[in-house]
Amino acid sequence: LDRSLIGTGFPFKVPDLLPDYLPQLDAVLRRAAGVRRAGAAALDLCHVADGRFDGFWELWLAPWDIAAGTLIVREAGGVVTTADGGGDVRAGGSIVAGNPAIHERLVALLAALRESP
């Protein structure tokens, strides 16, 4: 992840998620070359699809926030899963997207934070 640029979105509609999100942001900032927030998950996912971002994660998204972007990333050869690595993101929620080289590492990093006390 050390040379990757990762996109994210802040859970501003669900402030109760900030205690979960901030350690994730800290961990990604410490391991990635940079983190960016465009403010729209659909745009962030398009940035993953075209290679501007190596990966993307967000804790809470509605299905309509990610439907088109998920298709675009997958059609471009990228991977989009739930935060735990599951493939069905149609219900929305927490997602991780990335190029095949980064996605699994980003999922693992975020999973390690969920498992630590």
Phi and psi restraints in degrees (range 20) as a CNS / XPLOR table:
assign (resid 1 and name C) (resid 2 and name N)
       (resid 2 and name CA) (resid 2 and name C) 1.0 -64.5 20.0 2
assign (resid 2 and name N) (resid 2 and name CA)
       (resid 2 and name C) (resid 3 and name N) 1.0 -17.7 20.0 2
assign (resid 2 and name C) (resid 3 and name N)
       (resid 3 and name CA) (resid 3 and name C) 1.0 -112.4 20.0 2
assign (resid 3 and name N) (resid 3 and name CA)
       (resid 3 and name C) (resid 4 and name N) 1.0 13.4 20.0 2
assign (resid 3 and name C) (resid 4 and name N)
       (resid 4 and name CA) (resid 4 and name C) 1.0 -98.0 20.0 2
assign (resid 4 and name N) (resid 4 and name CA)
       (resid 4 and name C) (resid 5 and name N) 1.0 152.3 20.0 2
assign (resid 4 and name C) (resid 5 and name N)
       (resid 5 and name CA) (resid 5 and name C) 1.0 -110.1 20.0 2
assign (resid 5 and name N) (resid 5 and name CA)
       (resid 5 and name C) (resid 6 and name N) 1.0 121.1 20.0 2
assign (resid 5 and name C) (resid 6 and name N)
       (resid 6 and name CA) (resid 6 and name C) 1.0 -115.8 20.0 2
assign (resid 6 and name N) (resid 6 and name CA)
       (resid 6 and name C) (resid 7 and name N) 1.0 134.6 20.0 2
assign (resid 6 and name C) (resid 7 and name N)
       (resid 7 and name CA) (resid 7 and name C) 1.0 -95.4 20.0 2
assign (resid 7 and name N) (resid 7 and name CA)
       (resid 7 and name C) (resid 8 and name N) 1.0 155.0 20.0 2
assign (resid 7 and name C) (resid 8 and name N)
       (resid 8 and name CA) (resid 8 and name C) 1.0 -152.5 20.0 2
assign (resid 8 and name N) (resid 8 and name CA)
       (resid 8 and name C) (resid 9 and name N) 1.0 172.1 20.0 2
assign (resid 8 and name C) (resid 9 and name N)
       (resid 9 and name CA) (resid 9 and name C) 1.0 -137.3 20.0 2
assign (resid 9 and name N) (resid 9 and name CA)
       (resid 9 and name C) (resid 10 and name N) 1.0 144.1 20.0 2
assign (resid 9 and name C) (resid 10 and name N)
       (resid 10 and name CA) (resid 10 and name C) 1.0 -87.2 20.0 2
assign (resid 10 and name N) (resid 10 and name CA)
       (resid 10 and name C) (resid 11 and name N) 1.0 140.9 20.0 2
assign (resid 10 and name C) (resid 11 and name N)
       (resid 11 and name CA) (resid 11 and name C) 1.0 -80.0 20.0 2
assign (resid 11 and name N) (resid 11 and name CA)
       (resid 11 and name C) (resid 12 and name N) 1.0 62.9 20.0 2
assign (resid 11 and name C) (resid 12 and name N)
       (resid 12 and name CA) (resid 12 and name C) 1.0 -68.2 20.0 2
assign (resid 12 and name N) (resid 12 and name CA)
       (resid 12 and name C) (resid 13 and name N) 1.0 -24.2 20.0 2
assign (resid 12 and name C) (resid 13 and name N)
       (resid 13 and name CA) (resid 13 and name C) 1.0 -83.5 20.0 2
assign (resid 13 and name N) (resid 13 and name CA)
       (resid 13 and name C) (resid 14 and name N) 1.0 -15.1 20.0 2
assign (resid 13 and name C) (resid 14 and name N)
       (resid 14 and name CA) (resid 14 and name C) 1.0 -130.7 20.0 2
assign (resid 14 and name N) (resid 14 and name CA)
       (resid 14 and name C) (resid 15 and name N) 1.0 74.1 20.0 2
assign (resid 14 and name C) (resid 15 and name N)
       (resid 15 and name CA) (resid 15 and name C) 1.0 -61.1 20.0 2
assign (resid 15 and name N) (resid 15 and name CA)
       (resid 15 and name C) (resid 16 and name N) 1.0 -20.4 20.0 2
assign (resid 15 and name C) (resid 16 and name N)
       (resid 16 and name CA) (resid 16 and name C) 1.0 -64.3 20.0 2
assign (resid 16 and name N) (resid 16 and name CA)
       (resid 16 and name C) (resid 17 and name N) 1.0 -16.1 20.0 2
assign (resid 16 and name C) (resid 17 and name N)
       (resid 17 and name CA) (resid 17 and name C) 1.0 -84.0 20.0 2
assign (resid 17 and name N) (resid 17 and name CA)
       (resid 17 and name C) (resid 18 and name N) 1.0 -8.9 20.0 2
assign (resid 17 and name C) (resid 18 and name N)
       (resid 18 and name CA) (resid 18 and name C) 1.0 -56.9 20.0 2
assign (resid 18 and name N) (resid 18 and name CA)
       (resid 18 and name C) (resid 19 and name N) 1.0 -40.0 20.0 2
assign (resid 18 and name C) (resid 19 and name N)
       (resid 19 and name CA) (resid 19 and name C) 1.0 -62.0 20.0 2
assign (resid 19 and name N) (resid 19 and name CA)
       (resid 19 and name C) (resid 20 and name N) 1.0 -26.5 20.0 2
assign (resid 19 and name C) (resid 20 and name N)
       (resid 20 and name CA) (resid 20 and name C) 1.0 -82.7 20.0 2
assign (resid 20 and name N) (resid 20 and name CA)
       (resid 20 and name C) (resid 21 and name N) 1.0 -37.5 20.0 2
assign (resid 20 and name C) (resid 21 and name N)
       (resid 21 and name CA) (resid 21 and name C) 1.0 -73.1 20.0 2
assign (resid 21 and name N) (resid 21 and name CA)
       (resid 21 and name C) (resid 22 and name N) 1.0 -43.0 20.0 2
assign (resid 21 and name C) (resid 22 and name N)
       (resid 22 and name CA) (resid 22 and name C) 1.0 -60.4 20.0 2
assign (resid 22 and name N) (resid 22 and name CA)
       (resid 22 and name C) (resid 23 and name N) 1.0 -41.8 20.0 2
assign (resid 22 and name C) (resid 23 and name N)
       (resid 23 and name CA) (resid 23 and name C) 1.0 -63.9 20.0 2
assign (resid 23 and name N) (resid 23 and name CA)
       (resid 23 and name C) (resid 24 and name N) 1.0 -33.0 20.0 2
assign (resid 23 and name C) (resid 24 and name N)
       (resid 24 and name CA) (resid 24 and name C) 1.0 -66.1 20.0 2
assign (resid 24 and name N) (resid 24 and name CA)
       (resid 24 and name C) (resid 25 and name N) 1.0 -46.0 20.0 2
assign (resid 24 and name C) (resid 25 and name N)
       (resid 25 and name CA) (resid 25 and name C) 1.0 -59.3 20.0 2
assign (resid 25 and name N) (resid 25 and name CA)
       (resid 25 and name C) (resid 26 and name N) 1.0 -44.1 20.0 2
assign (resid 25 and name C) (resid 26 and name N)
       (resid 26 and name CA) (resid 26 and name C) 1.0 -59.4 20.0 2
assign (resid 26 and name N) (resid 26 and name CA)
       (resid 26 and name C) (resid 27 and name N) 1.0 -46.7 20.0 2
assign (resid 26 and name C) (resid 27 and name N)
       (resid 27 and name CA) (resid 27 and name C) 1.0 -64.1 20.0 2
assign (resid 27 and name N) (resid 27 and name CA)
       (resid 27 and name C) (resid 28 and name N) 1.0 -42.4 20.0 2
assign (resid 27 and name C) (resid 28 and name N)
       (resid 28 and name CA) (resid 28 and name C) 1.0 -68.7 20.0 2
assign (resid 28 and name N) (resid 28 and name CA)
       (resid 28 and name C) (resid 29 and name N) 1.0 -41.8 20.0 2
assign (resid 28 and name C) (resid 29 and name N)
       (resid 29 and name CA) (resid 29 and name C) 1.0 -59.0 20.0 2
assign (resid 29 and name N) (resid 29 and name CA)
       (resid 29 and name C) (resid 30 and name N) 1.0 -36.2 20.0 2
assign (resid 29 and name C) (resid 30 and name N)
       (resid 30 and name CA) (resid 30 and name C) 1.0 -74.3 20.0 2
assign (resid 30 and name N) (resid 30 and name CA)
       (resid 30 and name C) (resid 31 and name N) 1.0 -21.3 20.0 2
assign (resid 30 and name C) (resid 31 and name N)
       (resid 31 and name CA) (resid 31 and name C) 1.0 -109.7 20.0 2
assign (resid 31 and name N) (resid 31 and name CA)
       (resid 31 and name C) (resid 32 and name N) 1.0 -24.7 20.0 2
assign (resid 31 and name C) (resid 32 and name N)
       (resid 32 and name CA) (resid 32 and name C) 1.0 -96.6 20.0 2
assign (resid 32 and name N) (resid 32 and name CA)
       (resid 32 and name C) (resid 33 and name N) 1.0 164.4 20.0 2
assign (resid 32 and name C) (resid 33 and name N)
       (resid 33 and name CA) (resid 33 and name C) 1.0 -71.2 20.0 2
assign (resid 33 and name N) (resid 33 and name CA)
       (resid 33 and name C) (resid 34 and name N) 1.0 -27.3 20.0 2
assign (resid 33 and name C) (resid 34 and name N)
       (resid 34 and name CA) (resid 34 and name C) 1.0 -174.9 20.0 2
assign (resid 34 and name N) (resid 34 and name CA)
       (resid 34 and name C) (resid 35 and name N) 1.0 160.7 20.0 2
assign (resid 34 and name C) (resid 35 and name N)
       (resid 35 and name CA) (resid 35 and name C) 1.0 -129.4 20.0 2
assign (resid 35 and name N) (resid 35 and name CA)
       (resid 35 and name C) (resid 36 and name N) 1.0 136.6 20.0 2
assign (resid 35 and name C) (resid 36 and name N)
       (resid 36 and name CA) (resid 36 and name C) 1.0 -128.8 20.0 2
assign (resid 36 and name N) (resid 36 and name CA)
       (resid 36 and name C) (resid 37 and name N) 1.0 151.6 20.0 2
assign (resid 36 and name C) (resid 37 and name N)
       (resid 37 and name CA) (resid 37 and name C) 1.0 -130.1 20.0 2
assign (resid 37 and name N) (resid 37 and name CA)
       (resid 37 and name C) (resid 38 and name N) 1.0 113.6 20.0 2
assign (resid 37 and name C) (resid 38 and name N)
       (resid 38 and name CA) (resid 38 and name C) 1.0 -86.7 20.0 2
assign (resid 38 and name N) (resid 38 and name CA)
       (resid 38 and name C) (resid 39 and name N) 1.0 -26.6 20.0 2
assign (resid 38 and name C) (resid 39 and name N)
       (resid 39 and name CA) (resid 39 and name C) 1.0 100.3 20.0 2
assign (resid 39 and name N) (resid 39 and name CA)
       (resid 39 and name C) (resid 40 and name N) 1.0 -1.5 20.0 2
assign (resid 39 and name C) (resid 40 and name N)
       (resid 40 and name CA) (resid 40 and name C) 1.0 -144.1 20.0 2
assign (resid 40 and name N) (resid 40 and name CA)
       (resid 40 and name C) (resid 41 and name N) 1.0 119.0 20.0 2
assign (resid 40 and name C) (resid 41 and name N)
       (resid 41 and name CA) (resid 41 and name C) 1.0 -58.7 20.0 2
assign (resid 41 and name N) (resid 41 and name CA)
       (resid 41 and name C) (resid 42 and name N) 1.0 -37.5 20.0 2
assign (resid 41 and name C) (resid 42 and name N)
       (resid 42 and name CA) (resid 42 and name C) 1.0 -60.6 20.0 2
assign (resid 42 and name N) (resid 42 and name CA)
       (resid 42 and name C) (resid 43 and name N) 1.0 -41.6 20.0 2
assign (resid 42 and name C) (resid 43 and name N)
       (resid 43 and name CA) (resid 43 and name C) 1.0 -67.9 20.0 2
assign (resid 43 and name N) (resid 43 and name CA)
       (resid 43 and name C) (resid 44 and name N) 1.0 -43.5 20.0 2
assign (resid 43 and name C) (resid 44 and name N)
       (resid 44 and name CA) (resid 44 and name C) 1.0 -58.2 20.0 2
assign (resid 44 and name N) (resid 44 and name CA)
       (resid 44 and name C) (resid 45 and name N) 1.0 -42.9 20.0 2
assign (resid 44 and name C) (resid 45 and name N)
       (resid 45 and name CA) (resid 45 and name C) 1.0 -66.5 20.0 2
assign (resid 45 and name N) (resid 45 and name CA)
       (resid 45 and name C) (resid 46 and name N) 1.0 -36.8 20.0 2
assign (resid 45 and name C) (resid 46 and name N)
       (resid 46 and name CA) (resid 46 and name C) 1.0 -64.7 20.0 2
assign (resid 46 and name N) (resid 46 and name CA)
       (resid 46 and name C) (resid 47 and name N) 1.0 -35.2 20.0 2
assign (resid 46 and name C) (resid 47 and name N)
       (resid 47 and name CA) (resid 47 and name C) 1.0 -64.6 20.0 2
assign (resid 47 and name N) (resid 47 and name CA)
       (resid 47 and name C) (resid 48 and name N) 1.0 -35.3 20.0 2
assign (resid 47 and name C) (resid 48 and name N)
       (resid 48 and name CA) (resid 48 and name C) 1.0 -66.4 20.0 2
assign (resid 48 and name N) (resid 48 and name CA)
       (resid 48 and name C) (resid 49 and name N) 1.0 -45.5 20.0 2
assign (resid 48 and name C) (resid 49 and name N)
       (resid 49 and name CA) (resid 49 and name C) 1.0 -60.7 20.0 2
assign (resid 49 and name N) (resid 49 and name CA)
       (resid 49 and name C) (resid 50 and name N) 1.0 -38.4 20.0 2
assign (resid 49 and name C) (resid 50 and name N)
       (resid 50 and name CA) (resid 50 and name C) 1.0 -94.1 20.0 2
assign (resid 50 and name N) (resid 50 and name CA)
       (resid 50 and name C) (resid 51 and name N) 1.0 3.6 20.0 2
assign (resid 50 and name C) (resid 51 and name N)
       (resid 51 and name CA) (resid 51 and name C) 1.0 89.1 20.0 2
assign (resid 51 and name N) (resid 51 and name CA)
       (resid 51 and name C) (resid 52 and name N) 1.0 2.0 20.0 2
assign (resid 51 and name C) (resid 52 and name N)
       (resid 52 and name CA) (resid 52 and name C) 1.0 -67.7 20.0 2
assign (resid 52 and name N) (resid 52 and name CA)
       (resid 52 and name C) (resid 53 and name N) 1.0 -39.0 20.0 2
assign (resid 52 and name C) (resid 53 and name N)
       (resid 53 and name CA) (resid 53 and name C) 1.0 -109.6 20.0 2
assign (resid 53 and name N) (resid 53 and name CA)
       (resid 53 and name C) (resid 54 and name N) 1.0 144.0 20.0 2
assign (resid 53 and name C) (resid 54 and name N)
       (resid 54 and name CA) (resid 54 and name C) 1.0 -84.3 20.0 2
assign (resid 54 and name N) (resid 54 and name CA)
       (resid 54 and name C) (resid 55 and name N) 1.0 -25.6 20.0 2
assign (resid 54 and name C) (resid 55 and name N)
       (resid 55 and name CA) (resid 55 and name C) 1.0 -159.3 20.0 2
assign (resid 55 and name N) (resid 55 and name CA)
       (resid 55 and name C) (resid 56 and name N) 1.0 173.3 20.0 2
assign (resid 55 and name C) (resid 56 and name N)
       (resid 56 and name CA) (resid 56 and name C) 1.0 -157.1 20.0 2
assign (resid 56 and name N) (resid 56 and name CA)
       (resid 56 and name C) (resid 57 and name N) 1.0 143.3 20.0 2
assign (resid 56 and name C) (resid 57 and name N)
       (resid 57 and name CA) (resid 57 and name C) 1.0 -146.3 20.0 2
assign (resid 57 and name N) (resid 57 and name CA)
       (resid 57 and name C) (resid 58 and name N) 1.0 150.9 20.0 2
assign (resid 57 and name C) (resid 58 and name N)
       (resid 58 and name CA) (resid 58 and name C) 1.0 -154.1 20.0 2
assign (resid 58 and name N) (resid 58 and name CA)
       (resid 58 and name C) (resid 59 and name N) 1.0 147.2 20.0 2
assign (resid 58 and name C) (resid 59 and name N)
       (resid 59 and name CA) (resid 59 and name C) 1.0 -81.4 20.0 2
assign (resid 59 and name N) (resid 59 and name CA)
       (resid 59 and name C) (resid 60 and name N) 1.0 -34.5 20.0 2
assign (resid 59 and name C) (resid 60 and name N)
       (resid 60 and name CA) (resid 60 and name C) 1.0 -144.2 20.0 2
assign (resid 60 and name N) (resid 60 and name CA)
       (resid 60 and name C) (resid 61 and name N) 1.0 119.0 20.0 2
assign (resid 60 and name C) (resid 61 and name N)
       (resid 61 and name CA) (resid 61 and name C) 1.0 -138.8 20.0 2
assign (resid 61 and name N) (resid 61 and name CA)
       (resid 61 and name C) (resid 62 and name N) 1.0 145.5 20.0 2
assign (resid 61 and name C) (resid 62 and name N)
       (resid 62 and name CA) (resid 62 and name C) 1.0 -79.2 20.0 2
assign (resid 62 and name N) (resid 62 and name CA)
       (resid 62 and name C) (resid 63 and name N) 1.0 155.9 20.0 2
assign (resid 62 and name C) (resid 63 and name N)
       (resid 63 and name CA) (resid 63 and name C) 1.0 -55.0 20.0 2
assign (resid 63 and name N) (resid 63 and name CA)
       (resid 63 and name C) (resid 64 and name N) 1.0 -38.1 20.0 2
assign (resid 63 and name C) (resid 64 and name N)
       (resid 64 and name CA) (resid 64 and name C) 1.0 -71.6 20.0 2
assign (resid 64 and name N) (resid 64 and name CA)
       (resid 64 and name C) (resid 65 and name N) 1.0 -17.4 20.0 2
assign (resid 64 and name C) (resid 65 and name N)
       (resid 65 and name CA) (resid 65 and name C) 1.0 -73.1 20.0 2
assign (resid 65 and name N) (resid 65 and name CA)
       (resid 65 and name C) (resid 66 and name N) 1.0 -25.1 20.0 2
assign (resid 65 and name C) (resid 66 and name N)
       (resid 66 and name CA) (resid 66 and name C) 1.0 -121.6 20.0 2
assign (resid 66 and name N) (resid 66 and name CA)
       (resid 66 and name C) (resid 67 and name N) 1.0 -8.2 20.0 2
assign (resid 66 and name C) (resid 67 and name N)
       (resid 67 and name CA) (resid 67 and name C) 1.0 -57.5 20.0 2
assign (resid 67 and name N) (resid 67 and name CA)
       (resid 67 and name C) (resid 68 and name N) 1.0 -56.3 20.0 2
assign (resid 67 and name C) (resid 68 and name N)
       (resid 68 and name CA) (resid 68 and name C) 1.0 -67.2 20.0 2
assign (resid 68 and name N) (resid 68 and name CA)
       (resid 68 and name C) (resid 69 and name N) 1.0 -44.2 20.0 2
assign (resid 68 and name C) (resid 69 and name N)
       (resid 69 and name CA) (resid 69 and name C) 1.0 -62.5 20.0 2
assign (resid 69 and name N) (resid 69 and name CA)
       (resid 69 and name C) (resid 70 and name N) 1.0 -37.2 20.0 2
assign (resid 69 and name C) (resid 70 and name N)
       (resid 70 and name CA) (resid 70 and name C) 1.0 -61.8 20.0 2
assign (resid 70 and name N) (resid 70 and name CA)
       (resid 70 and name C) (resid 71 and name N) 1.0 -46.5 20.0 2
assign (resid 70 and name C) (resid 71 and name N)
       (resid 71 and name CA) (resid 71 and name C) 1.0 -60.6 20.0 2
assign (resid 71 and name N) (resid 71 and name CA)
       (resid 71 and name C) (resid 72 and name N) 1.0 -43.8 20.0 2
assign (resid 71 and name C) (resid 72 and name N)
       (resid 72 and name CA) (resid 72 and name C) 1.0 -63.4 20.0 2
assign (resid 72 and name N) (resid 72 and name CA)
       (resid 72 and name C) (resid 73 and name N) 1.0 -44.3 20.0 2
assign (resid 72 and name C) (resid 73 and name N)
       (resid 73 and name CA) (resid 73 and name C) 1.0 -62.2 20.0 2
assign (resid 73 and name N) (resid 73 and name CA)
       (resid 73 and name C) (resid 74 and name N) 1.0 -46.9 20.0 2
assign (resid 73 and name C) (resid 74 and name N)
       (resid 74 and name CA) (resid 74 and name C) 1.0 -65.0 20.0 2
assign (resid 74 and name N) (resid 74 and name CA)
       (resid 74 and name C) (resid 75 and name N) 1.0 -39.5 20.0 2
assign (resid 74 and name C) (resid 75 and name N)
       (resid 75 and name CA) (resid 75 and name C) 1.0 -65.8 20.0 2
assign (resid 75 and name N) (resid 75 and name CA)
       (resid 75 and name C) (resid 76 and name N) 1.0 -27.8 20.0 2
assign (resid 75 and name C) (resid 76 and name N)
       (resid 76 and name CA) (resid 76 and name C) 1.0 -83.7 20.0 2
assign (resid 76 and name N) (resid 76 and name CA)
       (resid 76 and name C) (resid 77 and name N) 1.0 -1.9 20.0 2
assign (resid 76 and name C) (resid 77 and name N)
       (resid 77 and name CA) (resid 77 and name C) 1.0 98.5 20.0 2
assign (resid 77 and name N) (resid 77 and name CA)
       (resid 77 and name C) (resid 78 and name N) 1.0 5.2 20.0 2
assign (resid 77 and name C) (resid 78 and name N)
       (resid 78 and name CA) (resid 78 and name C) 1.0 -87.7 20.0 2
assign (resid 78 and name N) (resid 78 and name CA)
       (resid 78 and name C) (resid 79 and name N) 1.0 179.9 20.0 2
assign (resid 78 and name C) (resid 79 and name N)
       (resid 79 and name CA) (resid 79 and name C) 1.0 -122.7 20.0 2
assign (resid 79 and name N) (resid 79 and name CA)
       (resid 79 and name C) (resid 80 and name N) 1.0 135.3 20.0 2
assign (resid 79 and name C) (resid 80 and name N)
       (resid 80 and name CA) (resid 80 and name C) 1.0 -132.3 20.0 2
assign (resid 80 and name N) (resid 80 and name CA)
       (resid 80 and name C) (resid 81 and name N) 1.0 126.0 20.0 2
assign (resid 80 and name C) (resid 81 and name N)
       (resid 81 and name CA) (resid 81 and name C) 1.0 -138.8 20.0 2
assign (resid 81 and name N) (resid 81 and name CA)
       (resid 81 and name C) (resid 82 and name N) 1.0 174.5 20.0 2
assign (resid 81 and name C) (resid 82 and name N)
       (resid 82 and name CA) (resid 82 and name C) 1.0 -68.9 20.0 2
assign (resid 82 and name N) (resid 82 and name CA)
       (resid 82 and name C) (resid 83 and name N) 1.0 169.6 20.0 2
assign (resid 82 and name C) (resid 83 and name N)
       (resid 83 and name CA) (resid 83 and name C) 1.0 -61.5 20.0 2
assign (resid 83 and name N) (resid 83 and name CA)
       (resid 83 and name C) (resid 84 and name N) 1.0 -27.0 20.0 2
assign (resid 83 and name C) (resid 84 and name N)
       (resid 84 and name CA) (resid 84 and name C) 1.0 -90.5 20.0 2
assign (resid 84 and name N) (resid 84 and name CA)
       (resid 84 and name C) (resid 85 and name N) 1.0 7.0 20.0 2
assign (resid 84 and name C) (resid 85 and name N)
       (resid 85 and name CA) (resid 85 and name C) 1.0 95.0 20.0 2
assign (resid 85 and name N) (resid 85 and name CA)
       (resid 85 and name C) (resid 86 and name N) 1.0 0.9 20.0 2
assign (resid 85 and name C) (resid 86 and name N)
       (resid 86 and name CA) (resid 86 and name C) 1.0 -71.4 20.0 2
assign (resid 86 and name N) (resid 86 and name CA)
       (resid 86 and name C) (resid 87 and name N) 1.0 148.8 20.0 2
assign (resid 86 and name C) (resid 87 and name N)
       (resid 87 and name CA) (resid 87 and name C) 1.0 -84.6 20.0 2
assign (resid 87 and name N) (resid 87 and name CA)
       (resid 87 and name C) (resid 88 and name N) 1.0 -17.5 20.0 2
assign (resid 87 and name C) (resid 88 and name N)
       (resid 88 and name CA) (resid 88 and name C) 1.0 -93.5 20.0 2
assign (resid 88 and name N) (resid 88 and name CA)
       (resid 88 and name C) (resid 89 and name N) 1.0 102.9 20.0 2
assign (resid 88 and name C) (resid 89 and name N)
       (resid 89 and name CA) (resid 89 and name C) 1.0 -104.4 20.0 2
assign (resid 89 and name N) (resid 89 and name CA)
       (resid 89 and name C) (resid 90 and name N) 1.0 8.7 20.0 2
assign (resid 89 and name C) (resid 90 and name N)
       (resid 90 and name CA) (resid 90 and name C) 1.0 -60.9 20.0 2
assign (resid 90 and name N) (resid 90 and name CA)
       (resid 90 and name C) (resid 91 and name N) 1.0 -26.6 20.0 2
assign (resid 90 and name C) (resid 91 and name N)
       (resid 91 and name CA) (resid 91 and name C) 1.0 -82.1 20.0 2
assign (resid 91 and name N) (resid 91 and name CA)
       (resid 91 and name C) (resid 92 and name N) 1.0 -6.6 20.0 2
assign (resid 91 and name C) (resid 92 and name N)
       (resid 92 and name CA) (resid 92 and name C) 1.0 82.7 20.0 2
assign (resid 92 and name N) (resid 92 and name CA)
       (resid 92 and name C) (resid 93 and name N) 1.0 -157.8 20.0 2
assign (resid 92 and name C) (resid 93 and name N)
       (resid 93 and name CA) (resid 93 and name C) 1.0 100.7 20.0 2
assign (resid 93 and name N) (resid 93 and name CA)
       (resid 93 and name C) (resid 94 and name N) 1.0 -147.0 20.0 2
assign (resid 93 and name C) (resid 94 and name N)
       (resid 94 and name CA) (resid 94 and name C) 1.0 -86.7 20.0 2
assign (resid 94 and name N) (resid 94 and name CA)
       (resid 94 and name C) (resid 95 and name N) 1.0 132.7 20.0 2
assign (resid 94 and name C) (resid 95 and name N)
       (resid 95 and name CA) (resid 95 and name C) 1.0 -132.6 20.0 2
assign (resid 95 and name N) (resid 95 and name CA)
       (resid 95 and name C) (resid 96 and name N) 1.0 157.9 20.0 2
assign (resid 95 and name C) (resid 96 and name N)
       (resid 96 and name CA) (resid 96 and name C) 1.0 -132.3 20.0 2
assign (resid 96 and name N) (resid 96 and name CA)
       (resid 96 and name C) (resid 97 and name N) 1.0 132.8 20.0 2
assign (resid 96 and name C) (resid 97 and name N)
       (resid 97 and name CA) (resid 97 and name C) 1.0 -130.8 20.0 2
assign (resid 97 and name N) (resid 97 and name CA)
       (resid 97 and name C) (resid 98 and name N) 1.0 154.3 20.0 2
assign (resid 97 and name C) (resid 98 and name N)
       (resid 98 and name CA) (resid 98 and name C) 1.0 179.0 20.0 2
assign (resid 98 and name N) (resid 98 and name CA)
       (resid 98 and name C) (resid 99 and name N) 1.0 172.5 20.0 2
assign (resid 98 and name C) (resid 99 and name N)
       (resid 99 and name CA) (resid 99 and name C) 1.0 -72.1 20.0 2
assign (resid 99 and name N) (resid 99 and name CA)
       (resid 99 and name C) (resid 100 and name N) 1.0 160.5 20.0 2
assign (resid 99 and name C) (resid 100 and name N)
       (resid 100 and name CA) (resid 100 and name C) 1.0 -58.1 20.0 2
assign (resid 100 and name N) (resid 100 and name CA)
       (resid 100 and name C) (resid 101 and name N) 1.0 -28.0 20.0 2
assign (resid 100 and name C) (resid 101 and name N)
       (resid 101 and name CA) (resid 101 and name C) 1.0 -75.1 20.0 2
assign (resid 101 and name N) (resid 101 and name CA)
       (resid 101 and name C) (resid 102 and name N) 1.0 -27.6 20.0 2
assign (resid 101 and name C) (resid 102 and name N)
       (resid 102 and name CA) (resid 102 and name C) 1.0 -102.1 20.0 2
assign (resid 102 and name N) (resid 102 and name CA)
       (resid 102 and name C) (resid 103 and name N) 1.0 -34.6 20.0 2
assign (resid 102 and name C) (resid 103 and name N)
       (resid 103 and name CA) (resid 103 and name C) 1.0 -51.5 20.0 2
assign (resid 103 and name N) (resid 103 and name CA)
       (resid 103 and name C) (resid 104 and name N) 1.0 -53.0 20.0 2
assign (resid 103 and name C) (resid 104 and name N)
       (resid 104 and name CA) (resid 104 and name C) 1.0 -61.6 20.0 2
assign (resid 104 and name N) (resid 104 and name CA)
       (resid 104 and name C) (resid 105 and name N) 1.0 -38.7 20.0 2
assign (resid 104 and name C) (resid 105 and name N)
       (resid 105 and name CA) (resid 105 and name C) 1.0 -68.0 20.0 2
assign (resid 105 and name N) (resid 105 and name CA)
       (resid 105 and name C) (resid 106 and name N) 1.0 -37.1 20.0 2
assign (resid 105 and name C) (resid 106 and name N)
       (resid 106 and name CA) (resid 106 and name C) 1.0 -68.4 20.0 2
assign (resid 106 and name N) (resid 106 and name CA)
       (resid 106 and name C) (resid 107 and name N) 1.0 -42.2 20.0 2
assign (resid 106 and name C) (resid 107 and name N)
       (resid 107 and name CA) (resid 107 and name C) 1.0 -59.5 20.0 2
assign (resid 107 and name N) (resid 107 and name CA)
       (resid 107 and name C) (resid 108 and name N) 1.0 -45.2 20.0 2
assign (resid 107 and name C) (resid 108 and name N)
       (resid 108 and name CA) (resid 108 and name C) 1.0 -63.5 20.0 2
assign (resid 108 and name N) (resid 108 and name CA)
       (resid 108 and name C) (resid 109 and name N) 1.0 -41.9 20.0 2
assign (resid 108 and name C) (resid 109 and name N)
       (resid 109 and name CA) (resid 109 and name C) 1.0 -61.2 20.0 2
assign (resid 109 and name N) (resid 109 and name CA)
       (resid 109 and name C) (resid 110 and name N) 1.0 -46.7 20.0 2
assign (resid 109 and name C) (resid 110 and name N)
       (resid 110 and name CA) (resid 110 and name C) 1.0 -68.4 20.0 2
assign (resid 110 and name N) (resid 110 and name CA)
       (resid 110 and name C) (resid 111 and name N) 1.0 -36.0 20.0 2
assign (resid 110 and name C) (resid 111 and name N)
       (resid 111 and name CA) (resid 111 and name C) 1.0 -65.1 20.0 2
assign (resid 111 and name N) (resid 111 and name CA)
       (resid 111 and name C) (resid 112 and name N) 1.0 -40.0 20.0 2
assign (resid 111 and name C) (resid 112 and name N)
       (resid 112 and name CA) (resid 112 and name C) 1.0 -60.8 20.0 2
assign (resid 112 and name N) (resid 112 and name CA)
       (resid 112 and name C) (resid 113 and name N) 1.0 -34.7 20.0 2
assign (resid 112 and name C) (resid 113 and name N)
       (resid 113 and name CA) (resid 113 and name C) 1.0 -70.5 20.0 2
assign (resid 113 and name N) (resid 113 and name CA)
       (resid 113 and name C) (resid 114 and name N) 1.0 -36.0 20.0 2
assign (resid 113 and name C) (resid 114 and name N)
       (resid 114 and name CA) (resid 114 and name C) 1.0 -67.8 20.0 2
assign (resid 114 and name N) (resid 114 and name CA)
       (resid 114 and name C) (resid 115 and name N) 1.0 -31.3 20.0 2
assign (resid 114 and name C) (resid 115 and name N)
       (resid 115 and name CA) (resid 115 and name C) 1.0 -84.4 20.0 2
assign (resid 115 and name N) (resid 115 and name CA)
       (resid 115 and name C) (resid 116 and name N) 1.0 -20.7 20.0 2
assign (resid 115 and name C) (resid 116 and name N)
       (resid 116 and name CA) (resid 116 and name C) 1.0 -81.7 20.0 2
assign (resid 116 and name N) (resid 116 and name CA)
       (resid 116 and name C) (resid 117 and name N) 1.0 148.5 20.0 2
